[in-house]
Structure formats: C-alpha cells, structure tokens
Amino acid sequence: AGSFQDANVIQCAYNLNFPLHAVPAGSAPCSSWSAFSVSSPAVVLETVKQAEDRAEAVVVRLYEAHGSTAVAWLQTSLPVREAMLCDLLERPSAGSCVPLEQRGLRLSFTPFQVLSVLLVLRQ
C-alpha cells in the first residue's frame, strides 16, 4: 500500500541484491561503527572508491532515488581534510568546494541527480 517511497522499495531491493554476509570473528568485544551515513531516505550512497589519481582521496557517488528535490547530510568517520564535487572522471567542478560542517557535508539534489564527491583525507 502507498507509494514505492513509503514501501521502502529501494532499500529492500539493495538488501535482496546485496545481502549482508556474516564473517566469523574473534570473541573480543568491539564497538560498531559506520564509515558513512546519509540523512535522507531519498538519497542512496551507491559507491565508495579510491580516487584514480590521488592516493590520499576517495570518491563517493550518491544519487537521488525518489524523483524529488532533496537535501542530504553526508557524514563520515574518515579524517576528511577537504571535499569537492567532481565529474565522473574525478575532475573537480568549478566552484566545487563543499564546506565541512559539524553535521557533515550538505548536498542538494534535483530529481534523480547523481553527485560525485572527492574527499581528500588527512595523512
């Protein structure tokens, strides 16, 4: 009942196509953590990869999946020094600097827009 957004179809499809695999570990207790989180259910973090030409950087690709405009906060536990929007060839866009704020990176999306963010890490 309801829309595909209400039914959480995108997340269910990812769960079906990319199931979580449990890996046996030692008995030492460890706390859980997440390298990334996104505040909006309309925005999907699709890819995290090392940058092609920069060993100290990673590229994060996200897209808006609900066909709406959205503002999402991307949070990471990685030591980010600077962040910038880039194209699919990982070239920074003009005026591409994304300020690092307390809540993370504020990203604005138009319907079905794909954004690539180059995160330069502290050494």
VEXVOMAR-329870 format. One line per 8 residues: number of its first residue (from 0); for each residue x, y, z of C-alpha. Coordinates in nm, 3 decimals. Layout:
<sites>
NUM = X Y Z ~ ...
</sites>
This chain:
<sites>
0 = 0.000 0.000 0.000 ~ 0.118 0.352 -0.070 ~ 0.398 0.475 -0.290 ~ 0.728 0.299 -0.359 ~ 0.890 0.558 -0.133 ~ 0.656 0.465 0.155 ~ 0.718 0.093 0.091 ~ 1.098 0.143 0.108
8 = 1.140 -0.039 -0.225 ~ 1.491 0.098 -0.295 ~ 1.632 -0.032 0.036 ~ 1.456 -0.368 0.000 ~ 1.599 -0.410 -0.350 ~ 1.952 -0.342 -0.225 ~ 1.901 -0.588 0.062 ~ 1.788 -0.855 -0.186
16 = 2.063 -0.796 -0.443 ~ 2.347 -0.730 -0.198 ~ 2.276 -0.939 0.114 ~ 2.475 -0.888 0.429 ~ 2.736 -1.162 0.477 ~ 2.834 -1.260 0.830 ~ 3.202 -1.332 0.886 ~ 3.322 -1.522 1.194
24 = 3.536 -1.308 1.420 ~ 3.718 -1.344 1.746 ~ 3.540 -1.322 2.078 ~ 3.688 -0.983 2.167 ~ 3.414 -0.721 2.202 ~ 3.422 -0.441 1.952 ~ 3.200 -0.143 1.901 ~ 3.003 -0.097 1.584
32 = 3.077 0.192 1.351 ~ 2.987 0.319 1.009 ~ 3.225 0.488 0.767 ~ 2.937 0.681 0.606 ~ 2.576 0.774 0.670 ~ 2.324 0.977 0.470 ~ 2.042 1.168 0.639 ~ 1.780 1.144 0.362
40 = 1.599 0.822 0.267 ~ 1.566 0.965 -0.087 ~ 1.945 0.968 -0.136 ~ 2.139 0.646 -0.196 ~ 2.513 0.619 -0.138 ~ 2.599 0.395 -0.432 ~ 2.980 0.383 -0.448 ~ 3.286 0.445 -0.234
48 = 3.617 0.401 -0.414 ~ 3.974 0.519 -0.401 ~ 4.035 0.811 -0.634 ~ 4.211 0.711 -0.956 ~ 4.492 0.970 -0.947 ~ 4.512 1.059 -0.577 ~ 4.619 0.800 -0.323 ~ 4.506 1.025 -0.036
56 = 4.148 1.064 -0.164 ~ 3.828 0.865 -0.203 ~ 3.531 0.926 -0.431 ~ 3.175 0.888 -0.303 ~ 2.887 0.866 -0.553 ~ 2.531 0.931 -0.445 ~ 2.201 0.969 -0.627 ~ 1.850 1.091 -0.556
64 = 1.617 0.792 -0.599 ~ 1.266 0.923 -0.528 ~ 1.227 1.170 -0.814 ~ 1.221 1.472 -0.586 ~ 1.448 1.751 -0.476 ~ 1.636 1.663 -0.160 ~ 1.892 1.798 0.080 ~ 2.103 1.532 0.250
72 = 2.382 1.541 0.502 ~ 2.668 1.303 0.426 ~ 2.852 1.210 0.745 ~ 3.175 1.016 0.763 ~ 3.410 0.890 1.031 ~ 3.705 0.928 0.791 ~ 3.954 1.210 0.855 ~ 3.845 1.442 0.572
80 = 4.069 1.742 0.501 ~ 3.864 1.886 0.214 ~ 3.567 1.791 -0.001 ~ 3.471 1.893 -0.352 ~ 3.217 1.796 -0.615 ~ 3.369 1.630 -0.919 ~ 3.260 1.486 -1.252 ~ 3.262 1.117 -1.340
88 = 3.628 1.144 -1.445 ~ 3.703 1.276 -1.095 ~ 3.793 1.627 -1.213 ~ 3.683 1.893 -0.963 ~ 3.396 2.108 -1.086 ~ 3.421 2.488 -1.092 ~ 3.324 2.627 -0.752 ~ 3.308 2.273 -0.626
96 = 3.431 2.311 -0.269 ~ 3.184 2.164 -0.020 ~ 3.226 2.309 0.331 ~ 3.294 2.063 0.611 ~ 3.032 2.135 0.876 ~ 2.960 1.985 1.216 ~ 2.678 1.774 1.065 ~ 2.895 1.666 0.772
104 = 2.862 1.769 0.408 ~ 2.538 1.935 0.296 ~ 2.444 1.811 -0.051 ~ 2.148 1.930 -0.262 ~ 1.991 1.703 -0.523 ~ 1.747 1.754 -0.808 ~ 1.527 1.458 -0.914 ~ 1.740 1.151 -0.999
112 = 2.063 1.355 -0.991 ~ 2.395 1.176 -0.945 ~ 2.666 1.354 -0.745 ~ 3.030 1.253 -0.711 ~ 3.221 1.392 -0.414 ~ 3.600 1.380 -0.391 ~ 3.711 1.350 -0.028 ~ 4.075 1.436 0.037
120 = 4.189 1.269 0.358 ~ 4.435 1.393 0.618 ~ 4.760 1.197 0.618
</sites>
